[in-house]
Amino acid sequence: MDLNYVTRIPCNSTLFHDFHPSNSTRKAKISKQNCCVSLLSIFGIGLAEHLKKTTLFQLPNLPTSVSCLHDFHSKLDFLSLLNDVVSLCFEPTQFVITPDLFADLGDLMACDTCLHTGNKVHSRLMAIDGNHSHGTDCFDFIVLYATGIANEFGPESDGTVTCAFA
């Protein structure tokens, strides 16, 4: 992933200099702080470019994610951040594809879990967007992702087809 854009982004560095989490602060709470949210937005530009080039929402494996986050941190040197800011804000696994997320969708329990998860994602996206006329298209993209990428057998397996039309 090409992260050279990071050094060209105009940033308000005060967001980052006020970031001093204590050792006892839980990772989930740290990742919601303004500094981490801003860093995720910056890193997200690279992920969007990766999506555009590969059609994949996430990185292919853990070593790639670790490497990208290390490169990302080195590109942030101009901001004079804490040495471990990237590791405090992110888990490398959060950016890795998990192709067997739903296993075989022919299993009714896996199909139900997939549908429930898709509905949750859809609800959150609709709450953010606020325009419910986009609702059908949005849900269709979630289904396409689940059937095409997030299960180990792909979109043409009997189980996936059964689940999609159930």
C-alpha positions as CSV (number, residue, x, y, z in Angstrom):
1,M,0.0,0.0,0.0
2,D,1.5,3.3,-1.0
3,L,1.4,5.7,2.0
4,N,3.4,8.5,0.5
5,Y,0.3,10.7,0.6
6,V,0.6,10.9,4.4
7,T,3.4,13.4,4.4
8,R,1.3,15.7,2.1
9,I,-1.8,15.8,4.2
10,P,-2.3,19.1,6.1
11,C,-2.8,18.1,9.7
12,N,-3.6,20.0,12.9
13,S,-0.9,18.5,15.0
14,T,-2.4,19.7,18.3
15,L,-4.8,16.7,18.1
16,F,-1.9,14.4,18.3
17,H,0.2,16.3,20.9
18,D,-2.6,16.1,23.5
19,F,-2.7,12.3,23.2
20,H,-1.2,10.7,26.4
21,P,-3.2,7.6,27.4
22,S,-2.2,5.9,30.6
23,N,-1.1,2.3,30.8
24,S,-4.3,1.4,32.4
25,T,-6.6,2.8,29.7
26,R,-8.2,0.0,27.7
27,K,-7.3,-0.3,24.0
28,A,-11.0,0.1,23.0
29,K,-11.2,3.4,24.8
30,I,-7.9,4.6,23.4
31,S,-9.0,3.8,19.8
32,K,-11.9,6.2,20.2
33,Q,-9.9,9.2,21.2
34,N,-9.6,12.1,18.7
35,C,-5.9,11.3,17.9
36,C,-6.7,7.7,17.0
37,V,-9.8,8.6,15.0
38,S,-7.8,11.1,13.1
39,L,-5.1,8.6,12.4
40,L,-7.6,6.1,11.2
41,S,-9.0,8.6,8.8
42,I,-5.6,9.3,7.4
43,F,-4.8,5.6,7.2
44,G,-8.2,5.0,5.6
45,I,-7.2,7.0,2.6
46,G,-4.6,4.3,1.9
47,L,-7.2,1.6,2.5
48,A,-9.6,3.3,0.1
49,E,-6.8,3.4,-2.6
50,H,-6.1,-0.3,-1.8
51,L,-9.8,-1.0,-2.3
52,K,-9.9,0.9,-5.6
53,K,-6.9,-1.1,-6.9
54,T,-7.8,-4.6,-5.6
55,T,-11.5,-4.5,-4.8
56,L,-10.6,-5.7,-1.3
57,F,-11.8,-3.8,1.7
58,Q,-8.9,-5.1,3.9
59,L,-5.3,-6.2,3.6
60,P,-4.6,-9.8,2.6
61,N,-2.7,-11.0,5.7
62,L,-1.2,-10.1,9.0
63,P,2.4,-9.5,7.8
64,T,1.1,-7.1,5.2
65,S,-0.9,-5.2,7.8
66,V,2.1,-5.1,10.2
67,S,4.3,-3.8,7.4
68,C,1.8,-1.1,6.4
69,L,1.3,0.1,9.9
70,H,5.1,0.3,10.4
71,D,5.4,2.3,7.2
72,F,2.4,4.5,8.2
73,H,4.2,5.2,11.5
74,S,7.4,6.2,9.8
75,K,5.5,8.5,7.5
76,L,4.0,10.3,10.5
77,D,7.5,11.2,11.9
78,F,7.0,14.8,10.8
79,L,4.2,15.1,13.4
80,S,6.6,14.2,16.3
81,L,4.1,11.7,17.8
82,L,4.5,9.3,20.7
83,N,6.8,6.5,19.6
84,D,4.0,3.9,20.0
85,V,1.0,5.9,18.8
86,V,0.2,3.6,16.0
87,S,0.4,0.5,18.1
88,L,-1.7,2.2,20.8
89,C,-4.4,3.1,18.3
90,F,-4.5,0.0,16.1
91,E,-4.4,-3.7,16.2
92,P,-2.9,-5.0,12.9
93,T,-5.5,-7.7,12.8
94,Q,-8.3,-5.1,12.4
95,F,-7.1,-4.5,8.8
96,V,-6.8,-8.1,7.7
97,I,-9.2,-10.1,5.5
98,T,-10.9,-13.0,7.3
99,P,-12.2,-15.0,4.4
100,D,-13.9,-17.6,6.5
101,L,-15.9,-15.1,8.6
102,F,-19.1,-16.9,7.8
103,A,-17.8,-20.4,6.8
104,D,-20.3,-22.3,4.7
105,L,-23.5,-20.2,4.4
106,G,-25.4,-23.4,3.7
107,D,-25.4,-24.0,7.4
108,L,-28.6,-22.3,8.7
109,M,-26.9,-20.9,11.8
110,A,-24.1,-19.3,9.7
111,C,-26.6,-18.0,7.2
112,D,-28.6,-16.5,10.1
113,T,-25.5,-15.0,11.7
114,C,-24.5,-13.5,8.3
115,L,-28.0,-12.0,7.8
116,H,-28.1,-10.6,11.3
117,T,-24.6,-9.0,10.9
118,G,-25.6,-7.6,7.5
119,N,-28.8,-6.1,9.0
120,K,-26.7,-4.5,11.8
121,V,-24.2,-3.0,9.3
122,H,-27.1,-1.8,7.2
123,S,-28.8,-0.1,10.2
124,R,-25.6,1.7,11.1
125,L,-25.0,2.9,7.6
126,M,-28.5,4.1,7.3
127,A,-28.2,6.0,10.6
128,I,-25.1,7.7,9.3
129,D,-26.4,8.4,5.9
130,G,-29.9,9.5,7.0
131,N,-31.2,9.0,3.4
132,H,-33.3,5.9,3.5
133,S,-33.8,5.9,-0.3
134,H,-30.2,4.5,-0.4
135,G,-31.3,1.6,1.9
136,T,-31.9,-1.1,-0.7
137,D,-28.7,-0.4,-2.6
138,C,-26.7,-0.3,0.6
139,F,-28.1,-3.7,1.8
140,D,-27.4,-5.2,-1.7
141,F,-23.7,-4.3,-1.4
142,I,-23.6,-5.8,2.1
143,V,-25.1,-9.0,0.7
144,L,-22.7,-9.0,-2.2
145,Y,-19.7,-8.6,0.1
146,A,-20.9,-11.4,2.5
147,T,-21.6,-13.8,-0.3
148,G,-18.6,-13.0,-2.5
149,I,-15.8,-12.4,0.0
150,A,-16.7,-13.1,3.6
151,N,-17.4,-16.8,3.3
152,E,-15.0,-19.5,2.4
153,F,-16.9,-21.0,-0.5
154,G,-17.6,-17.9,-2.6
155,P,-20.8,-16.7,-4.3
156,E,-21.5,-19.7,-6.4
157,S,-21.6,-22.4,-3.8
158,D,-24.9,-24.2,-3.2
159,G,-24.8,-23.0,0.5
160,T,-24.3,-19.4,-0.4
161,V,-27.0,-19.4,-3.1
162,T,-29.4,-21.2,-0.6
163,C,-28.7,-18.5,2.0
164,A,-29.0,-15.6,-0.4
165,F,-32.4,-16.7,-1.6
166,A,-33.7,-18.0,1.7
